[in-house]
Amino acid sequence: MNIQFKKGVLELCVLSMLKDGDKYGYELADAIGNHIEISEGTMYPLLRRLKREGYFEDYLVASTSGPARKYYRLTDKGRRTQAQLESEWRQFTDRVDKLIGGDDK
């Protein structure tokens, strides 16, 4: 898949996954990776940036199978941003689909 396509949509994917509930980093990378080829090396810098920008907060949860896991929870700002990005994405992809599909509507 074209790397530019992925770069533009990963923020929306992460925020959308978190709107359904808190998740930890590997869980996010694995779930997104089931649909879009992505490396953990791409995911963690994105998570740090999104946290720094105030879209979510993180917290640690003890794990019985290793070190504590860092979970991510959307903030109100993150919820608003996710909704806005999703709306923009749907409008954009609808327009592109019409262009490449030859639909003149």
C-alpha positions as CSV (number, residue, x, y, z in Angstrom):
1,M,0.0,0.0,0.0
2,N,1.2,3.5,-0.8
3,I,3.0,4.9,2.3
4,Q,1.4,8.4,1.8
5,F,-2.1,6.9,2.1
6,K,-1.1,5.3,5.4
7,K,0.5,8.4,6.8
8,G,-2.6,10.4,6.3
9,V,-5.0,7.9,7.9
10,L,-3.1,6.5,10.9
11,E,-4.1,9.3,13.3
12,L,-7.8,8.7,12.4
13,C,-7.4,4.9,12.9
14,V,-5.8,5.3,16.3
15,L,-8.4,7.8,17.6
16,S,-11.2,5.7,16.2
17,M,-10.0,2.6,17.9
18,L,-9.8,4.5,21.2
19,K,-13.3,5.8,20.9
20,D,-14.5,2.3,21.6
21,G,-12.5,2.0,24.7
22,D,-9.0,2.2,26.3
23,K,-6.3,0.2,24.6
24,Y,-2.5,-0.4,25.1
25,G,0.1,0.4,22.4
26,Y,0.7,-3.2,21.2
27,E,-3.0,-3.8,21.0
28,L,-3.5,-0.7,18.8
29,A,-0.6,-1.7,16.6
30,D,-1.8,-5.2,16.2
31,A,-5.4,-4.3,15.5
32,I,-4.5,-1.7,12.9
33,G,-1.8,-4.0,11.5
34,N,-4.5,-6.6,10.8
35,H,-5.9,-4.1,8.2
36,I,-3.0,-1.9,7.2
37,E,0.6,-2.9,7.2
38,I,2.3,-0.9,10.0
39,S,5.3,-1.3,12.2
40,E,5.5,-0.7,15.9
41,G,8.3,1.8,15.0
42,T,5.7,3.9,13.3
43,M,3.0,3.5,16.0
44,Y,4.8,4.6,19.1
45,P,6.1,8.0,17.9
46,L,2.5,8.6,16.7
47,L,1.1,7.8,20.1
48,R,3.7,10.1,21.8
49,R,2.7,12.9,19.5
50,L,-1.0,12.4,19.9
51,K,-0.6,12.4,23.7
52,R,1.6,15.5,23.6
53,E,-1.2,17.3,21.6
54,G,-3.8,16.4,24.2
55,Y,-5.9,13.8,22.3
56,F,-5.5,11.2,25.0
57,E,-4.0,10.5,28.3
58,D,-2.2,7.4,29.4
59,Y,-2.0,5.2,32.5
60,L,-0.3,2.0,33.6
61,V,-2.0,-1.3,34.4
62,A,-0.1,-4.1,36.1
63,S,0.3,-7.2,34.0
64,T,0.7,-10.8,35.2
65,S,2.7,-11.7,32.1
66,G,5.4,-9.0,32.2
67,P,5.9,-5.3,32.8
68,A,2.9,-2.9,33.3
69,R,1.1,-1.9,30.1
70,K,0.5,1.7,29.2
71,Y,-3.1,2.2,28.2
72,Y,-4.4,5.2,26.3
73,R,-7.8,6.9,26.9
74,L,-9.3,9.6,24.7
75,T,-9.8,13.1,26.2
76,D,-12.7,15.3,25.2
77,K,-10.4,17.0,22.7
78,G,-9.6,13.6,21.2
79,R,-13.3,12.7,20.9
80,R,-14.0,15.9,19.1
81,T,-11.0,15.5,16.8
82,Q,-11.9,11.9,16.0
83,A,-15.5,12.9,15.0
84,Q,-14.2,15.8,12.9
85,L,-11.5,13.6,11.2
86,E,-14.0,10.8,10.5
87,S,-16.5,13.3,8.9
88,E,-13.8,14.8,6.8
89,W,-12.5,11.3,5.8
90,R,-16.0,10.1,4.7
91,Q,-16.5,13.2,2.6
92,F,-13.0,12.9,1.1
93,T,-13.3,9.2,0.2
94,D,-16.8,9.7,-1.1
95,R,-15.5,12.4,-3.5
96,V,-12.5,10.3,-4.5
97,D,-14.7,7.2,-5.1
98,K,-16.9,9.3,-7.4
99,L,-13.9,10.6,-9.3
100,I,-12.2,7.3,-9.9
101,G,-15.4,5.4,-10.4
102,G,-16.5,7.8,-13.1
103,D,-19.6,8.8,-11.2
104,D,-20.6,12.4,-12.2
105,K,-22.9,13.0,-9.2
